[in-house]
Amino acid sequence: MYTTQASGHVNAPRPAVYRALVSADAIARWRVPPGMRSEVHAFEAREGGRFRVSLTYDAPDAAGKSAAHTDTCHGHFARLVPDDMVVEVMEFEARDPALRGTMTMTTTLTDSGGGTDVLIVHEGVPDAVPAADNEAGVRAALTRLARYVEQGEGAVEQGGRPSGAGRAAGSGG
């Protein structure tokens, strides 16, 4: 298990960034990498609230962690501090024991330069997930988060595409 850390800047106030962290619709757009589509199965944006999200590869030869072409993770919101911090505890739904284990992702928001600095610390990532891939994925997600918040929700649909239930009960924002 290892830890990945990445930071970025969003030219928007903390409340706008926070809303994108606790909205199922937003997550379905900015957290999905290029070449994949997302489905939000469950999303209860409250402390203790559960979430379950699948990312499916567009390429038929891409291998998923949970199914042939899909990565699914589930978890809960361990801590929500409005406009300041989101702590998610999650794990992959995987048959391979090397991909199992509890991960914690802490996203911290800080005022900076008329906008918001975003720090993501992803702890407990299974060693079977290449560290370089995880770090690149987190950095790319930060870029898409900034684009989503700064330019509006349609700004990230070129990279990742939502599918299915982008909205879920208790989705916040």
C-alpha positions as CSV (number, residue, x, y, z in Angstrom):
1,M,0.0,0.0,0.0
2,Y,1.2,3.5,-0.8
3,T,0.1,7.1,-0.7
4,T,-0.3,9.6,-3.6
5,Q,-0.5,13.3,-3.1
6,A,-1.4,15.9,-5.7
7,S,-2.4,19.6,-5.6
8,G,-3.8,22.1,-8.0
9,H,-5.5,25.5,-8.1
10,V,-9.1,26.3,-9.1
11,N,-10.0,29.9,-10.1
12,A,-13.2,29.8,-8.1
13,P,-14.3,30.2,-4.5
14,R,-14.2,27.2,-2.1
15,P,-18.0,26.8,-1.9
16,A,-18.1,26.2,-5.7
17,V,-15.3,23.6,-5.5
18,Y,-16.8,21.9,-2.5
19,R,-20.2,21.6,-4.4
20,A,-18.4,19.7,-7.2
21,L,-16.9,17.3,-4.6
22,V,-20.3,16.4,-3.1
23,S,-22.5,16.3,-6.2
24,A,-23.2,13.0,-8.0
25,D,-23.8,14.9,-11.2
26,A,-20.4,16.7,-10.9
27,I,-18.5,13.5,-9.9
28,A,-19.9,11.7,-12.9
29,R,-18.4,14.3,-15.1
30,W,-15.0,15.5,-13.7
31,R,-13.8,12.3,-12.0
32,V,-14.1,10.1,-15.1
33,P,-10.9,9.8,-17.1
34,P,-10.8,10.2,-20.9
35,G,-11.6,6.9,-22.6
36,M,-14.1,5.9,-20.0
37,R,-17.7,6.5,-19.0
38,S,-19.1,6.7,-15.5
39,E,-22.1,5.5,-13.7
40,V,-23.0,6.7,-10.2
41,H,-25.0,3.8,-8.6
42,A,-25.4,5.4,-5.1
43,F,-24.3,8.8,-3.7
44,E,-25.4,10.1,-0.3
45,A,-23.3,13.2,0.4
46,R,-23.5,13.3,4.2
47,E,-21.1,12.0,6.8
48,G,-21.6,8.2,6.9
49,G,-23.4,8.4,3.6
50,R,-22.6,5.7,1.1
51,F,-21.4,5.9,-2.5
52,R,-20.8,3.4,-5.3
53,V,-19.3,4.5,-8.7
54,S,-18.3,2.5,-11.8
55,L,-15.9,3.6,-14.5
56,T,-16.1,1.6,-17.8
57,Y,-13.4,1.6,-20.5
58,D,-14.6,2.5,-24.0
59,A,-11.8,0.3,-25.5
60,P,-12.9,-3.3,-25.7
61,D,-9.4,-4.6,-24.9
62,A,-9.0,-2.5,-21.7
63,A,-9.1,-4.6,-18.5
64,G,-11.0,-3.5,-15.5
65,K,-10.4,-4.2,-11.8
66,S,-14.0,-5.2,-11.0
67,A,-15.3,-6.7,-14.3
68,A,-14.0,-7.3,-17.8
69,H,-13.9,-3.5,-18.7
70,T,-15.1,-1.8,-15.5
71,D,-13.6,-0.5,-12.3
72,T,-16.1,-0.1,-9.5
73,C,-15.5,1.3,-6.0
74,H,-17.8,1.8,-3.1
75,G,-17.3,3.5,0.2
76,H,-18.6,6.2,2.5
77,F,-18.0,9.8,3.4
78,A,-16.1,9.7,6.7
79,R,-15.9,13.5,7.2
80,L,-17.5,16.4,5.4
81,V,-16.5,20.0,6.4
82,P,-18.5,22.3,4.2
83,D,-16.3,24.4,1.9
84,D,-13.1,22.9,3.6
85,M,-12.7,19.2,3.4
86,V,-14.0,15.9,2.1
87,V,-12.8,12.5,3.5
88,E,-13.8,9.4,1.5
89,V,-13.1,5.9,2.6
90,M,-13.4,3.4,-0.3
91,E,-12.3,0.1,-1.8
92,F,-12.4,-1.5,-5.2
93,E,-14.9,-4.2,-5.8
94,A,-12.3,-6.7,-7.1
95,R,-11.8,-10.5,-7.0
96,D,-8.0,-10.1,-7.0
97,P,-6.9,-9.8,-3.4
98,A,-4.0,-7.6,-4.5
99,L,-6.5,-4.9,-5.5
100,R,-8.5,-5.1,-2.3
101,G,-8.1,-2.9,0.8
102,T,-9.4,0.2,2.3
103,M,-8.3,3.5,0.8
104,T,-8.8,7.0,2.2
105,M,-8.9,10.0,0.0
106,T,-8.8,13.4,1.8
107,T,-9.5,16.5,-0.3
108,T,-8.6,19.8,1.4
109,L,-9.6,23.2,0.1
110,T,-7.7,26.4,1.0
111,D,-8.2,30.0,-0.1
112,S,-5.4,31.2,-2.4
113,G,-4.9,33.9,-4.9
114,G,-8.6,34.7,-5.4
115,G,-9.4,31.1,-5.8
116,T,-8.9,27.7,-4.1
117,D,-5.9,25.5,-3.7
118,V,-7.0,21.8,-3.7
119,L,-4.9,19.1,-2.0
120,I,-5.8,15.4,-2.6
121,V,-4.1,12.8,-0.4
122,H,-4.9,9.2,-1.5
123,E,-3.8,6.8,1.2
124,G,-3.8,3.0,1.2
125,V,-3.7,2.5,-2.6
126,P,-3.0,-1.2,-3.3
127,D,0.5,-1.8,-4.7
128,A,-1.1,-3.7,-7.6
129,V,-2.2,-0.2,-8.9
130,P,0.9,1.3,-10.5
131,A,1.8,4.4,-8.5
132,A,2.6,6.4,-11.6
133,D,-0.9,5.6,-13.1
134,N,-2.6,6.6,-9.8
135,E,-0.7,9.9,-9.5
136,A,-1.4,10.7,-13.2
137,G,-5.0,9.9,-12.7
138,V,-5.3,12.2,-9.6
139,R,-3.5,15.0,-11.3
140,A,-5.7,14.7,-14.4
141,A,-8.8,14.6,-12.2
142,L,-7.7,17.9,-10.6
143,T,-7.4,19.5,-14.0
144,R,-10.9,18.3,-15.0
145,L,-12.2,19.5,-11.6
146,A,-10.8,23.0,-12.3
147,R,-12.3,23.0,-15.8
148,Y,-15.7,21.8,-14.5
149,V,-15.9,24.5,-11.8
150,E,-14.3,27.4,-13.8
151,Q,-16.1,26.8,-17.1
152,G,-19.3,25.0,-16.2
153,E,-20.4,21.4,-16.3
154,G,-20.2,20.9,-20.0
155,A,-16.5,21.7,-20.0
156,V,-15.3,18.2,-19.2
157,E,-17.6,16.1,-21.3
158,Q,-14.9,15.8,-24.0
159,G,-12.6,13.9,-21.7
160,G,-14.9,11.7,-19.7
161,R,-18.5,10.9,-20.4
162,P,-21.2,10.2,-17.8
163,S,-23.7,7.4,-18.5
164,G,-26.6,5.9,-16.7
165,A,-27.6,7.3,-13.4
166,G,-25.6,10.5,-12.9
167,R,-28.0,11.5,-10.2
168,A,-28.6,9.5,-7.1
169,A,-30.7,10.1,-4.0
170,G,-29.0,12.5,-1.6
171,S,-26.6,13.6,-4.3
172,G,-26.1,17.1,-2.8
173,G,-25.6,20.2,-4.9
